[in-house]
Amino acid sequence: MRSKRLETIIEKIKEALQSVMPIALIILLFSFTICPLPNDIFIAFVVGTCLLVVGLGLFSLGAELSMERIGAHVGANLTRSRKIPIIAIISLIVGVLITISEPDLHVLAGYTGDRKFAFILAVAAGLGVFLVIAVMRIIFKVKFKYILAGGYGTILILSVVAYLTNPTFLAIAYDAGGVTTGAMSVPFVMSIGSGIAAITSQNGDEDSSFGLMAVCSIGPIISILLMGLFGGFDNIAYKPHPLPEFLNSQQMGWSFISAIPGIVKDVLMGLLPILIFFLIYQLLTVKVQKKEMAQIFIGAGYTFVGMVLFLVGVNVGFMPVGSYLGATFASLSYSWIIVPIGMIIGFCMTYAEPAVGVLNKQVEEATSGTIPPKVLPMAMALGVAAAGGIAMLRALTGIPILPFLLIGYIAAVVLSFHCPSLFSSIAFDAGGVASGVMAATFLLPMSIGVCEAAGGSTESIMTDAFGVIALVAMMPPITIQVVGLIYKLKLRNSASVADEVLDTTIIDEIYSFENSKKEASDDDDFLIIDFSEEEPSSSIPTHSKGGN
């Protein structure tokens, strides 16, 4: 048992190494050539990278053992409830609690100074509300594109108002939507959503299991924009991360050790509410067996240790290198080189993200292999490369972010009405996948370094340097939906398949596969929302699979 667990830990660390190594190699290449690093920063980077890799591996294992299981139990239990208000309340609570513990969110919030916890709570509240909306969308079978149009329509209106009144918090609001789709929230939220979707969904227009995180990421953007417009973030300000300066190895070691107490406190504040909630919840409803409960708490221990190591490595060793490289490149006589460098990093970052492979496999299965395996990662990589270049150009020149957001999201929403609905769901989920750990821990610090070297003030850093994660999350929905549109036209031209048949054919294949796995549970109750009634009742009617 111990050897198997050790093998699992090693495998997770290898996955984390695969995610971080491309960026680390690029940093090493630059440090040995055109951008030499001071010895203290270089050594701190090496140590910080090691901590980041080990921490990310342990965190990923812990999330699978604990958070994913908790989410699966909560999701399965919610499907047994007939009361929509109960489903909504539980979804809201778990959405808020899981977001508070998201490590990428803590990295982003660390830049907001004394507004850190207000920022985290606002983001968590926004995701919680939109998790409720996402769950209701599954239950009531609302088309994904309508949620997108309403959500991003609201966002764009609020963005224009914010830009005209106080644009300081505009870019970081969009970044907040990107960081919430991280290693903690995705498995937890998807477990809840898939549990409900598996029971409530039948053959229809789209696969409800896709697009869940895309809907959830709308909430944090709206919540931060509203808080900013109503004065909640009037004094939000960029808090710089000082570059490490060590005279000897003892000072370097102490800088890592001294960062641990504050990070431990933050991590405990994020994890304990989730565990306490689940303890109460399982005593009242779930009744988890003792053996599995022990596994969940062991997983929580891995999550805790991994998250602490990850945040220590990021804050002390990894992020300062990104800031230093950005400032150095921006100070060169050929500072324009930072734009293609940003594109290269964005491209490599996409292929290094482990979740990209998982998403690619899902798409290949959903389309019966019609889309070649290399097409989706390439579309994502090209989108993220464009986002990296735009981000560095903005940081260098101060071009406002609003035009990019308006054009980008309008294009993405318009495309969702013309390409197959499955592709729209996948595309917006892919934006969350792409805006992973490297976007928050390296691209954002690099953008800040560029902006500082270009003479940016504290206020201009908030408007010009932030927004990197937002751009990374925005571009894949455009590029992947373009692929979906090409796929649609290809099928239409080759087989004369109508729009409705196209979507239904793909989904029929998915549900025929899902239904084949559920034959053993023919007598289970399942949830159906019947729109043949004039009004949906406040509860969810139940029907038996076997008859009636």
GIPE-V259100 format. One record per residue. SS is DSSP state (a for helix, b for strand, c for the rest). D_FIRST is the distance of its C-alpha to the first C-alpha in Angstrom with 1 decimal. Layout:
ss:SS d_first:D_FIRST
ss:SS d_first:D_FIRST
This chain:
ss:c d_first:0.0
ss:a d_first:3.8
ss:a d_first:5.5
ss:a d_first:5.1
ss:a d_first:6.2
ss:a d_first:8.6
ss:a d_first:9.9
ss:a d_first:10.6
ss:a d_first:12.4
ss:a d_first:14.3
ss:a d_first:15.3
ss:a d_first:16.7
ss:a d_first:18.5
ss:a d_first:20.0
ss:a d_first:21.2
ss:a d_first:22.8
ss:a d_first:24.3
ss:a d_first:25.8
ss:a d_first:27.3
ss:a d_first:28.8
ss:a d_first:29.7
ss:a d_first:32.9
ss:a d_first:34.5
ss:a d_first:33.6
ss:a d_first:35.2
ss:a d_first:38.2
ss:a d_first:38.6
ss:a d_first:38.4
ss:a d_first:41.0
ss:a d_first:43.3
ss:a d_first:42.9
ss:a d_first:43.9
ss:c d_first:46.9
ss:c d_first:48.9
ss:c d_first:47.1
ss:c d_first:46.2
ss:c d_first:44.1
ss:c d_first:44.9
ss:a d_first:42.7
ss:a d_first:41.4
ss:a d_first:40.5
ss:a d_first:38.9
ss:a d_first:36.7
ss:a d_first:35.7
ss:a d_first:34.9
ss:a d_first:32.6
ss:a d_first:30.7
ss:a d_first:30.7
ss:a d_first:29.4
ss:a d_first:26.4
ss:a d_first:25.7
ss:a d_first:26.3
ss:a d_first:23.9
ss:a d_first:21.0
ss:a d_first:22.0
ss:a d_first:22.4
ss:a d_first:18.9
ss:a d_first:17.3
ss:a d_first:19.8
ss:a d_first:19.1
ss:a d_first:15.4
ss:a d_first:16.5
ss:a d_first:19.3
ss:a d_first:17.1
ss:a d_first:14.8
ss:a d_first:17.9
ss:a d_first:21.3
ss:a d_first:20.8
ss:a d_first:19.5
ss:a d_first:22.4
ss:a d_first:24.8
ss:a d_first:23.8
ss:a d_first:24.3
ss:a d_first:27.6
ss:a d_first:28.8
ss:a d_first:28.2
ss:a d_first:29.9
ss:a d_first:32.7
ss:a d_first:33.6
ss:c d_first:34.3
ss:c d_first:36.8
ss:c d_first:40.4
ss:b d_first:41.7
ss:a d_first:41.9
ss:a d_first:42.6
ss:a d_first:39.3
ss:a d_first:37.4
ss:a d_first:39.4
ss:a d_first:38.8
ss:a d_first:35.0
ss:a d_first:34.9
ss:a d_first:37.1
ss:a d_first:35.0
ss:a d_first:31.6
ss:a d_first:33.4
ss:a d_first:34.8
ss:a d_first:31.8
ss:a d_first:29.4
ss:a d_first:32.1
ss:a d_first:32.6
ss:c d_first:29.1
ss:c d_first:29.5
ss:a d_first:29.3
ss:a d_first:31.9
ss:a d_first:34.3
ss:a d_first:34.0
ss:a d_first:34.9
ss:a d_first:38.0
ss:a d_first:39.0
ss:a d_first:39.0
ss:a d_first:42.2
ss:a d_first:44.1
ss:a d_first:44.7
ss:a d_first:45.4
ss:a d_first:45.0
ss:a d_first:41.2
ss:a d_first:40.1
ss:a d_first:43.0
ss:a d_first:42.0
ss:a d_first:38.3
ss:a d_first:39.5
ss:a d_first:42.1
ss:a d_first:39.6
ss:a d_first:37.1
ss:a d_first:40.0
ss:a d_first:41.1
ss:a d_first:37.7
ss:a d_first:37.4
ss:a d_first:40.8
ss:a d_first:40.2
ss:a d_first:36.8
ss:a d_first:39.0
ss:a d_first:41.4
ss:a d_first:38.7
ss:a d_first:37.4
ss:a d_first:41.0
ss:a d_first:41.6
ss:a d_first:38.9
ss:a d_first:40.3
ss:a d_first:43.9
ss:c d_first:43.4
ss:c d_first:45.3
ss:c d_first:45.6
ss:a d_first:43.5
ss:a d_first:46.6
ss:a d_first:48.5
ss:a d_first:45.9
ss:a d_first:46.0
ss:a d_first:49.8
ss:a d_first:50.0
ss:a d_first:47.3
ss:a d_first:48.4
ss:a d_first:52.0
ss:a d_first:51.6
ss:a d_first:49.8
ss:a d_first:52.5
ss:a d_first:55.3
ss:a d_first:53.6
ss:a d_first:53.1
ss:a d_first:56.8
ss:a d_first:57.8
ss:a d_first:55.4
ss:a d_first:56.7
ss:a d_first:60.3
ss:a d_first:59.7
ss:c d_first:56.9
ss:a d_first:54.7
ss:a d_first:52.7
ss:a d_first:49.6
ss:a d_first:49.9
ss:a d_first:47.6
ss:a d_first:44.9
ss:a d_first:45.0
ss:a d_first:44.1
ss:a d_first:41.4
ss:a d_first:39.9
ss:a d_first:39.5
ss:a d_first:37.5
ss:a d_first:35.0
ss:c d_first:33.9
ss:c d_first:32.2
ss:c d_first:29.3
ss:c d_first:25.5
ss:c d_first:25.5
ss:a d_first:28.2
ss:a d_first:27.7
ss:a d_first:24.4
ss:a d_first:25.5
ss:a d_first:29.0
ss:a d_first:28.3
ss:a d_first:25.9
ss:a d_first:28.8
ss:a d_first:31.3
ss:a d_first:29.6
ss:a d_first:29.1
ss:a d_first:32.8
ss:a d_first:33.9
ss:a d_first:32.1
ss:a d_first:34.0
ss:a d_first:37.3
ss:c d_first:37.9
ss:c d_first:39.9
ss:c d_first:41.6
ss:c d_first:43.6
ss:c d_first:44.6
ss:c d_first:41.3
ss:c d_first:37.6
ss:c d_first:36.8
ss:c d_first:33.2
ss:c d_first:34.8
ss:c d_first:36.8
ss:a d_first:35.1
ss:a d_first:34.3
ss:a d_first:37.7
ss:a d_first:39.4
ss:a d_first:37.4
ss:a d_first:38.4
ss:a d_first:42.1
ss:a d_first:41.9
ss:a d_first:41.1
ss:a d_first:44.0
ss:a d_first:46.4
ss:a d_first:45.4
ss:a d_first:45.9
ss:a d_first:49.2
ss:a d_first:50.5
ss:a d_first:49.5
ss:a d_first:51.3
ss:a d_first:54.4
ss:c d_first:54.8
ss:c d_first:54.5
ss:c d_first:50.9
ss:c d_first:50.3
ss:c d_first:53.8
ss:c d_first:52.8
ss:c d_first:49.5
ss:c d_first:49.5
ss:c d_first:47.5
ss:c d_first:45.8
ss:c d_first:45.6
ss:c d_first:42.6
ss:c d_first:44.3
ss:c d_first:43.5
ss:c d_first:41.7
ss:c d_first:44.1
ss:c d_first:42.8
ss:c d_first:45.0
ss:c d_first:42.2
ss:a d_first:38.4
ss:a d_first:38.5
ss:a d_first:40.0
ss:a d_first:37.5
ss:a d_first:34.6
ss:a d_first:36.3
ss:a d_first:36.8
ss:a d_first:33.1
ss:a d_first:32.4
ss:a d_first:35.4
ss:a d_first:34.2
ss:a d_first:31.0
ss:a d_first:32.5
ss:a d_first:34.4
ss:a d_first:31.4
ss:a d_first:29.1
ss:a d_first:31.8
ss:a d_first:32.1
ss:a d_first:28.4
ss:a d_first:28.3
ss:a d_first:31.4
ss:a d_first:29.7
ss:a d_first:26.3
ss:a d_first:27.5
ss:a d_first:29.9
ss:a d_first:27.4
ss:a d_first:25.0
ss:a d_first:28.0
ss:a d_first:29.4
ss:a d_first:26.3
ss:a d_first:26.1
ss:a d_first:29.8
ss:a d_first:29.5
ss:a d_first:26.7
ss:a d_first:28.6
ss:a d_first:31.6
ss:a d_first:30.4
ss:a d_first:26.8
ss:c d_first:25.3
ss:c d_first:21.6
ss:c d_first:19.3
ss:a d_first:17.9
ss:a d_first:14.2
ss:a d_first:15.0
ss:a d_first:17.3
ss:a d_first:14.7
ss:a d_first:12.7
ss:a d_first:16.2
ss:a d_first:17.0
ss:a d_first:13.9
ss:a d_first:15.0
ss:a d_first:18.5
ss:a d_first:17.6
ss:a d_first:16.4
ss:a d_first:19.6
ss:a d_first:21.7
ss:a d_first:20.7
ss:a d_first:20.9
ss:a d_first:24.2
ss:a d_first:25.7
ss:a d_first:24.9
ss:a d_first:26.2
ss:a d_first:29.4
ss:a d_first:30.1
ss:a d_first:29.8
ss:a d_first:32.0
ss:a d_first:34.7
ss:a d_first:35.2
ss:a d_first:34.5
ss:a d_first:34.4
ss:a d_first:37.0
ss:a d_first:39.8
ss:a d_first:39.6
ss:a d_first:40.3
ss:a d_first:43.2
ss:a d_first:44.6
ss:a d_first:44.5
ss:a d_first:46.2
ss:a d_first:48.9
ss:a d_first:49.5
ss:a d_first:49.9
ss:a d_first:52.1
ss:a d_first:54.3
ss:c d_first:55.1
ss:c d_first:58.4
ss:c d_first:56.6
ss:c d_first:54.4
ss:c d_first:54.3
ss:a d_first:51.6
ss:a d_first:49.0
ss:a d_first:49.5
ss:a d_first:48.3
ss:a d_first:45.5
ss:a d_first:44.3
ss:a d_first:44.4
ss:a d_first:42.4
ss:a d_first:39.7
ss:a d_first:39.6
ss:a d_first:39.3
ss:a d_first:36.5
ss:a d_first:34.7
ss:a d_first:34.5
ss:a d_first:32.9
ss:a d_first:30.3
ss:c d_first:29.2
ss:a d_first:25.9
ss:a d_first:27.1
ss:a d_first:30.2
ss:a d_first:28.3
ss:a d_first:26.7
ss:a d_first:30.2
ss:a d_first:31.8
ss:a d_first:29.6
ss:a d_first:30.6
ss:a d_first:34.2
ss:a d_first:34.1
ss:a d_first:32.8
ss:a d_first:35.4
ss:c d_first:38.2
ss:c d_first:37.3
ss:c d_first:37.2
ss:c d_first:40.8
ss:c d_first:40.0
ss:c d_first:38.9
ss:a d_first:35.4
ss:a d_first:37.1
ss:a d_first:39.6
ss:a d_first:37.7
ss:a d_first:36.0
ss:a d_first:39.4
ss:a d_first:41.2
ss:a d_first:38.8
ss:a d_first:39.1
ss:a d_first:42.9
ss:a d_first:43.0
ss:a d_first:40.8
ss:a d_first:42.9
ss:a d_first:46.0
ss:a d_first:44.6
ss:a d_first:43.8
ss:a d_first:47.3
ss:a d_first:49.0
ss:a d_first:47.1
ss:a d_first:48.2
ss:a d_first:51.8
ss:a d_first:51.9
ss:a d_first:50.7
ss:a d_first:53.4
ss:a d_first:56.3
ss:c d_first:55.7
ss:c d_first:56.0
ss:c d_first:55.2
ss:c d_first:52.0
ss:a d_first:53.6
ss:a d_first:55.3
ss:a d_first:52.0
ss:a d_first:50.2
ss:a d_first:53.2
ss:a d_first:53.6
ss:a d_first:49.9
ss:a d_first:48.9
ss:a d_first:52.1
ss:a d_first:51.4
ss:a d_first:47.9
ss:a d_first:49.0
ss:a d_first:52.0
ss:a d_first:49.8
ss:a d_first:47.6
ss:c d_first:50.7
ss:c d_first:51.3
ss:c d_first:48.0
ss:c d_first:45.6
ss:a d_first:44.0
ss:a d_first:40.5
ss:a d_first:41.1
ss:a d_first:42.4
ss:a d_first:39.2
ss:a d_first:37.0
ss:a d_first:39.4
ss:a d_first:39.3
ss:a d_first:35.5
ss:a d_first:35.5
ss:a d_first:37.6
ss:a d_first:34.8
ss:a d_first:32.2
ss:a d_first:34.6
ss:c d_first:35.2
ss:c d_first:31.8
ss:a d_first:30.7
ss:a d_first:33.1
ss:a d_first:36.1
ss:a d_first:35.8
ss:a d_first:34.7
ss:a d_first:37.0
ss:a d_first:39.6
ss:a d_first:40.8
ss:a d_first:41.2
ss:a d_first:43.0
ss:a d_first:45.3
ss:a d_first:46.1
ss:a d_first:46.9
ss:a d_first:49.2
ss:a d_first:51.0
ss:a d_first:51.4
ss:a d_first:52.9
ss:c d_first:55.2
ss:c d_first:56.7
ss:c d_first:54.9
ss:c d_first:55.3
ss:a d_first:52.8
ss:a d_first:54.0
ss:a d_first:54.1
ss:a d_first:50.6
ss:a d_first:49.5
ss:a d_first:51.6
ss:a d_first:51.2
ss:a d_first:47.9
ss:c d_first:45.7
ss:c d_first:45.3
ss:a d_first:43.1
ss:a d_first:40.1
ss:a d_first:42.6
ss:a d_first:44.0
ss:a d_first:40.6
ss:a d_first:39.8
ss:a d_first:43.3
ss:a d_first:43.7
ss:a d_first:40.9
ss:a d_first:42.3
ss:a d_first:45.6
ss:a d_first:44.5
ss:a d_first:42.1
ss:a d_first:44.7
ss:a d_first:47.2
ss:a d_first:44.9
ss:a d_first:44.7
ss:a d_first:48.5
ss:a d_first:48.8
ss:a d_first:46.4
ss:a d_first:48.5
ss:a d_first:51.7
ss:a d_first:50.4
ss:a d_first:49.5
ss:a d_first:52.7
ss:a d_first:54.8
ss:a d_first:53.1
ss:a d_first:52.7
ss:c d_first:54.9
ss:c d_first:52.2
ss:c d_first:53.3
ss:a d_first:51.3
ss:a d_first:50.2
ss:a d_first:49.2
ss:a d_first:47.2
ss:a d_first:45.0
ss:a d_first:44.8
ss:a d_first:43.9
ss:a d_first:40.9
ss:a d_first:39.7
ss:a d_first:40.4
ss:a d_first:38.0
ss:a d_first:35.3
ss:a d_first:35.9
ss:a d_first:36.3
ss:a d_first:32.8
ss:a d_first:31.5
ss:a d_first:33.6
ss:a d_first:32.2
ss:c d_first:28.7
ss:c d_first:30.2
ss:a d_first:32.2
ss:a d_first:30.0
ss:a d_first:31.1
ss:c d_first:34.8
ss:c d_first:35.8
ss:c d_first:34.1
ss:b d_first:36.6
ss:b d_first:36.8
ss:b d_first:38.9
ss:c d_first:42.0
ss:c d_first:44.6
ss:c d_first:47.9
ss:c d_first:50.4
ss:c d_first:53.0
ss:c d_first:53.8
ss:c d_first:56.3
ss:c d_first:54.0
ss:c d_first:50.3
ss:c d_first:49.8
ss:c d_first:47.8
ss:b d_first:45.1
ss:c d_first:43.2
ss:c d_first:44.4
ss:b d_first:42.0
ss:b d_first:42.5
ss:b d_first:40.7
ss:c d_first:39.4
ss:c d_first:40.8
ss:c d_first:44.4
ss:c d_first:47.1
